[in-house]
Amino acid sequence: MADAALTLGTSAFANYLLSTSAWTAVFIPGTLSLTVVALYARAGRLSRRLQLLWLFSLPITLVCMRWEYTDDMHQLYIYSAFSVGCMMILFKRMYIPPLMAYALTFLSLCLVDLTAAFRHAIEWNLPLETFYYGVGGAGILDALFVVPLFTAAAAAYAIARRKSRSRMLVHF
């Protein structure tokens, strides 16, 4: 029985790893995000305030996420508190690099998505070996793909707008 469950979990994991939606919405953006955060941290450009903003936005995002159930579909809706925090900082004329905004937004959403998927599997008595299967399942329409892009685009737009008006931005 345990061998059958292990085989099922392994084949499901292999299918997930080979799916286009997982590569598009999870693996490629995840690799990019981890690389960006590591490079900024190594260069000493990941400020303490930005780290605190990210850490404080995680529980807010987790509390605000919700599941919606319709017939055979279970959909997770996530509110990105870090994206809102980035926009508030940009309106205060403080600088957040668009790549860092993208990376930290993705990482916060990914952590919340994985946590919610695991919790959902426990609550609905689903196999824990495959709890991750819906994470990034919508591909380029998934929030893991779209929201970080919009956050980075908004940060880039705000920075360009401030520079066009010859206003200085303070690093956050």
Summary of the structure (lengths in Angstrom):
residues: 172
radius of gyration: 18.1
end to end distance: 54.1
largest distance: 68.0
contacts: 521
relative contact order: 0.18
helix: 73%
strand: 8%
